[in-house]
């Protein structure tokens, strides 16, 4: 019952049921059953933003399952542990946790059944850290196993994100639509929120704004019974982004009604995101960065309500701290927009644009790189790489040894999984940008 509740996104209920199951398992000395209860308990706590507590339960569950040689439970637990680590911003640790999953699945003779679901978060961590070639290799490996449709949805969701960031909107749409189609018979909030949010971003990139709006609404409806803040915030952030893109396109064409409609819809969405965040997302580093980015998009739509430059500085700082180069480069591009609107000419904007284009070129993010270069040309900024230009380079750096532990870990990401060559999009060492505050 607790597993069903957690899959439905009813995490509070799942915690109560799993805790009862854990106590009963302890009383009858059933460590394998205890491991399964602890996995549900830990996963549910992570989804409610109590990540440290949840990870502790998942570590204990992993130990018990390993001692009992319960490989199916161990595979499941490791997948949930990787998920919690990634949510906390510990992407390198998520990769390390997931790296042995395929080997374990093969030993059980069930690589296709267990690997694609449990390994997917490690692949997403690779994408976020910029190791795109290795991530693509693993996605292909998982899908070549011909897993069942519902299980195949998870690597397809990762592939959709990768294709979107590579600028391949049609391929991203196909992967994400297939993932949602394959999950229709057993749709869960985790898949609904990720799939609909990413499809909405694809639709926005293609200027299909009405479609993006409907996708966000559909995703929110499917997640209505969940008490996981990250699901709602992910969808709301995608919706605010799409409405900001709609408003920008409408403003160019002097279509005031469309601008007003975009602002009204974005207002509802940012209010929903803020309400969800009140449940507590401090330990959810990725979700915190997502809502910070949504707040910056909202500040562009309603500049009188908050300082857009400060909001984008905060978003850049959060993505920098995670060492996630693509969202950091995107936020730098938008920060440069805001700086140039504010002052017309800005040394800071020029530096942000140079850092952003260096990162996107290194990643192979062609669509975003074109947008950055377009802004650079309008602002008459020379974006050609110079000897001092490095991805994520910052003017102010902390002293050596002073980086937060999560940033150090992500920067030295290593894994037994396939690694890309330096010319194929492998991650570069993450620099130590100063953490900007919204009040800057």
C-alpha positions in Angstrom: 0.0 0.0 0.0 2.8 2.5 0.9 4.4 1.9 -2.5 1.2 2.6 -4.3 0.7 5.8 -2.2 4.2 7.0 -3.0 3.8 6.3 -6.7 0.6 8.3 -6.7 2.5 11.2 -5.1 0.7 10.9 -1.8 3.9 11.1 0.1 2.5 12.0 3.6 0.2 9.0 3.5 3.0 6.8 2.2 5.2 7.9 5.1 2.6 6.8 7.7 2.0 3.5 6.0 5.7 2.8 5.4 6.6 3.6 9.0 4.0 1.1 10.2 5.4 -1.5 7.9 9.0 -0.8 9.0 8.0 -1.3 12.7 6.3 -4.5 11.9 9.3 -5.8 9.9 11.6 -5.0 12.8 9.4 -6.9 15.3 9.5 -10.1 13.2 13.1 -9.7 12.2 12.4 -9.3 8.4 15.3 -7.2 7.1 14.3 -7.5 3.4 10.8 -6.2 4.2 12.3 -3.5 6.4 14.5 -2.4 3.4 11.4 -2.1 1.2 9.6 0.0 3.8 12.6 2.2 4.3 12.9 2.8 0.6 9.3 4.0 0.4 9.9 6.1 3.5 13.1 7.7 2.2 11.8 8.3 -1.2 8.7 10.0 0.2 10.6 12.2 2.6 12.9 13.3 -0.3 9.9 14.3 -2.3 8.5 16.3 0.6 11.8 18.3 0.8 13.2 16.4 3.8 16.1 15.2 1.8 18.8 14.6 4.5 16.3 12.5 6.5 15.2 10.7 3.4 18.7 9.9 2.2 19.6 8.4 5.6 16.6 6.0 5.3 17.6 5.1 1.7 21.2 4.4 2.7 20.0 2.1 5.5 17.6 0.3 3.0 20.5 -0.2 0.6 22.6 -1.7 3.3 19.9 -4.1 4.4 19.0 -5.1 0.8 22.7 -5.8 0.0 23.1 -7.9 3.2 20.1 -9.9 2.3 21.2 -10.2 -1.4 17.8 -8.9 -2.4 18.9 -7.6 -5.8 15.5 -6.3 -7.0 15.1 -4.2 -3.8 18.7 -3.1 -4.0 18.2 -1.9 -7.6 15.0 -0.1 -6.7 16.6 1.5 -3.7 19.6 2.7 -5.6 17.4 4.3 -8.2 15.5 6.2 -5.4 18.8 7.1 -3.7 20.2 8.6 -7.0 16.9 10.5 -7.4 17.2 12.0 -3.9 20.9 12.9 -4.4 20.2 14.6 -7.7 17.2 16.6 -6.2 19.7 17.8 -3.5 22.1 19.0 -6.2 24.6 16.2 -5.6 24.7 15.2 -9.3 28.1 13.4 -9.2 27.0 11.3 -6.2 23.8 10.4 -8.1 25.9 9.2 -11.0 28.2 7.1 -8.7 25.1 5.6 -7.1 23.5 4.7 -10.4 26.6 3.5 -12.1 26.4 -0.1 -10.8 22.7 -0.6 -11.5 23.0 -2.1 -15.0 25.6 -4.6 -13.9 23.4 -5.7 -11.0 20.4 -6.0 -13.3 22.4 -8.1 -15.7 23.5 -10.4 -12.9 19.8 -10.9 -12.0 19.0 -11.5 -15.7 16.6 -8.6 -15.6 18.6 -5.6 -17.0 15.8 -4.5 -19.3 13.2 -4.6 -16.5 15.2 -2.8 -13.8 18.0 -0.8 -15.5 16.1 1.8 -17.5 14.1 3.1 -14.5 16.8 2.8 -11.8 19.6 4.2 -13.9 17.7 7.1 -15.5 18.5 9.6 -12.7 22.2 9.0 -13.2 21.8 9.8 -16.9 19.9 13.0 -16.1 22.7 14.0 -13.8 25.2 13.5 -16.6 23.1 15.7 -18.9 22.9 18.4 -16.2 26.7 18.3 -15.6 27.3 18.6 -19.4 28.5 15.1 -20.2 26.1 14.9 -23.1 27.9 12.3 -25.3 28.2 9.8 -22.5 24.6 10.4 -21.6 23.5 9.8 -25.1 25.5 6.6 -25.3 23.8 5.2 -22.1 20.3 6.2 -23.3 21.0 4.2 -26.5 22.2 1.3 -24.5 19.1 1.2 -22.3 16.7 1.6 -25.1 18.5 -1.2 -27.1 17.4 -3.5 -24.3 13.8 -3.1 -25.6 12.4 -2.5 -22.1 8.6 -2.5 -21.4 7.0 0.8 -22.4 6.4 2.2 -18.9 10.0 1.5 -18.0 11.3 2.8 -21.3 9.6 6.2 -20.5 12.4 7.1 -18.1 15.4 7.1 -20.5 13.1 8.7 -23.2 12.4 11.6 -20.7 16.1 12.0 -20.3 16.6 11.9 -24.1 13.9 14.5 -24.5 15.8 16.9 -22.2 19.1 16.3 -24.0 17.6 16.8 -27.5 15.8 20.0 -26.3 19.1 21.4 -25.0 20.9 20.4 -28.2 18.4 22.4 -30.1 16.7 19.4 -31.7 13.1 20.3 -30.9 11.4 17.8 -33.2 13.4 14.9 -31.8 12.8 16.1 -28.2 9.1 16.3 -28.9 9.1 12.7 -30.3 10.9 11.3 -27.3 8.8 13.1 -24.7 5.5 12.3 -26.5 6.4 8.7 -26.7 7.3 8.6 -23.0 3.9 10.0 -22.0 2.1 7.7 -24.4 3.9 4.6 -23.0 2.9 5.7 -19.5 -0.7 6.4 -20.1 -2.0 3.2 -18.5 -0.1 3.9 -15.2 0.6 7.7 -15.2 2.3 8.8 -12.0 3.0 12.4 -11.0 6.8 12.0 -11.4 6.4 11.1 -15.1 3.4 13.5 -15.7 5.3 16.5 -14.3 8.6 15.9 -16.1 7.0 14.9 -19.4 4.5 17.7 -19.6 6.9 20.4 -18.3 9.6 19.4 -20.9 7.0 19.2 -23.7 5.8 22.7 -22.8 9.3 24.0 -23.1 9.6 22.3 -26.5 6.3 23.9 -27.6 7.5 27.3 -26.4 10.8 26.9 -28.3 8.6 26.3 -31.4 6.4 29.3 -30.6 3.4 26.9 -30.1 2.3 28.9 -27.0 -1.3 27.7 -26.8 0.0 24.1 -26.8 2.5 24.9 -24.1 -0.3 26.4 -21.9 -2.5 23.3 -22.4 0.4 21.0 -21.6 1.1 22.8 -18.3 -2.6 22.7 -17.4 -2.8 19.0 -18.2 0.3 18.2 -16.1 -1.0 20.2 -13.2 -4.3 18.3 -13.4 -2.6 15.0 -13.4 -0.5 16.0 -10.3 -3.4 17.5 -8.4 -3.5 14.7 -5.9 0.2 14.9 -5.1 1.7 16.7 -2.1 5.2 16.8 -3.7 6.1 20.5 -4.2 8.8 19.7 -6.9 6.2 18.3 -9.3 4.1 21.5 -9.2 7.0 23.9 -9.2 8.5 22.1 -12.2 5.3 22.6 -14.2 4.7 26.1 -13.0 8.2 27.2 -13.9 7.8 25.7 -17.4 4.5 27.6 -17.7 6.0 30.9 -16.6 8.8 30.4 -19.1 6.3 29.7 -21.9 4.2 32.8 -21.0 7.3 35.0 -20.9 8.2 33.8 -24.4 4.6 34.4 -25.6 4.6 37.9 -24.2 8.0 38.7 -25.8 6.7 37.5 -29.2 3.4 39.3 -28.9 5.1 42.6 -27.8 7.2 42.6 -31.0 4.0 42.4 -33.0 2.3 45.0 -30.7 -0.4 42.5 -29.7 -1.4 43.9 -26.3 -4.2 41.3 -25.6 -1.8 38.4 -26.0 0.7 40.1 -23.7 -2.0 40.7 -21.1 -3.1 37.1 -21.4 0.4 35.8 -20.9 0.9 38.0 -17.8 -2.4 36.8 -16.3 -1.6 33.2 -16.8 2.0 33.6 -15.5 0.6 35.4 -12.4 -1.5 32.3 -11.6 1.4 30.0 -12.1 4.0 31.9 -10.1 1.5 32.1 -7.2 1.0 28.3 -7.3 4.8 27.8 -7.3 5.3 30.2 -4.4 2.5 28.4 -2.5 4.1 25.0 -3.1 7.5 26.3 -2.0 6.1 27.3 1.4 6.0 23.6 2.2 9.8 23.7 2.4 12.2 23.3 -0.5 15.5 24.5 1.0 17.0 21.0 0.7 15.8 20.6 -2.9 18.6 22.5 -4.6 17.4 21.9 -8.1 13.8 22.8 -7.4 15.1 26.0 -5.6 17.0 26.9 -8.8 14.0 26.3 -10.9 11.7 28.6 -8.9 14.5 31.2 -8.8 14.5 31.1 -12.6 10.7 31.4 -12.7 10.9 34.4 -10.4 13.3 36.0 -12.8 11.0 35.3 -15.8 8.1 36.8 -13.8 10.2 39.9 -13.0 10.6 40.4 -16.8 6.9 40.2 -17.2 6.2 42.6 -14.3 9.3 44.7 -13.8 7.6 46.9 -11.2 7.2 44.1 -8.7 10.9 43.1 -8.3 14.4 43.8 -9.6 14.9 41.7 -12.8 18.6 42.0 -12.7 18.8 40.8 -9.1 16.5 37.9 -9.9 18.6 36.8 -12.8 21.8 37.1 -10.7 20.3 34.9 -8.1 19.3 32.3 -10.8 22.8 32.3 -12.3 24.3 31.9 -8.8 22.2 28.9 -8.0 22.9 27.1 -11.3 26.6 28.0 -11.0 26.7 26.5 -7.5 25.3 23.2 -8.9 27.8 23.3 -11.8 24.9 22.8 -14.3 26.3 24.6 -17.4 23.3 24.7 -19.7 20.8 26.3 -17.3 23.6 28.6 -16.0 24.4 29.7 -19.6 20.7 30.3 -20.3 20.3 32.4 -17.1 23.5 34.4 -18.1 21.9 35.2 -21.5 18.8 36.4 -19.8 20.8 38.4 -17.2 22.6 40.1 -20.0 19.3 41.0 -21.6 18.2 42.6 -18.3 21.5 44.4 -17.8 21.5 45.9 -21.3 17.9 47.1 -20.9 18.8 48.7 -17.6 22.0 50.5 -18.7 22.2 50.1 -22.5 25.8 49.1 -22.2 27.3 47.0 -19.5 30.7 45.5 -18.9 29.0 42.9 -16.7 26.6 42.0 -19.6 29.6 41.6 -21.9 31.3 39.3 -19.5 28.2 37.2 -18.9 27.7 36.8 -22.7 31.2 35.7 -23.2 31.0 33.2 -20.5 27.6 31.9 -21.7 28.7 31.5 -25.4 31.9 29.7 -24.3 29.9 27.3 -22.3 27.2 26.6 -25.0 29.9 26.2 -27.6 31.7 23.6 -25.4 28.4 21.8 -24.8 27.2 21.9 -28.4 24.0 23.8 -27.5 23.6 25.3 -30.9 20.2 26.9 -30.5 21.1 28.7 -27.3 24.5 29.7 -28.7 22.8 31.4 -31.7 20.5 33.3 -29.3 23.5 34.5 -27.3 25.4 35.6 -30.4 22.3 37.4 -31.7 22.2 39.5 -28.5 25.9 40.0 -28.5 25.8 41.3 -32.1 23.0 43.8 -31.1 25.0 44.9 -28.1 28.2 45.1 -30.2 30.0 42.7 -27.9 32.9 40.7 -29.3 32.2 37.1 -28.4 35.1 35.5 -30.1 37.1 33.4 -27.6 40.1 35.0 -26.1 42.9 33.6 -24.0 41.1 34.6 -20.8 37.6 33.3 -21.8 36.5 30.1 -19.9 33.1 28.6 -19.4 31.6 29.8 -16.1 34.6 32.2 -15.6 33.9 34.8 -12.9 35.7 37.9 -11.9 35.6 37.1 -8.2 36.5 33.6 -6.9 36.7 32.2 -3.4 40.0 31.1 -2.0 41.1 27.5 -2.9 39.5 24.9 -0.7 36.5 27.1 0.1 33.9 25.7 -2.3 30.8 24.1 -0.9 31.1 20.3 -0.7 28.3 19.7 -3.3 30.0 21.9 -5.8 33.4 20.2 -5.3 31.8 16.8 -5.7 30.0 17.8 -8.9 33.1 19.4 -10.3 35.2 16.2 -10.0 32.4 14.0 -11.2 33.6 10.5 -12.1 31.9 7.3 -12.9 32.4 3.8 -14.1 29.9 4.5 -16.8 31.1 5.4 -20.4 32.8 8.8 -20.5 33.0 11.1 -23.5 36.3 12.3 -24.9 37.3 15.9 -24.3 36.2 16.8 -27.8 32.8 15.1 -27.5 31.2 17.2 -24.8 32.7 15.8 -21.6 32.3 18.0 -18.6 34.9 20.6 -17.9 36.1 21.4 -14.3 33.5 23.7 -12.8 34.9 27.0 -11.7 34.0 28.7 -8.4 31.7 31.6 -9.2 30.8 33.8 -6.4 27.3 33.1 -5.2 25.1 36.1 -6.1 22.3 37.1 -3.7 18.9 38.4 -4.8 19.6 41.5 -2.8 22.8 42.3 -4.7 
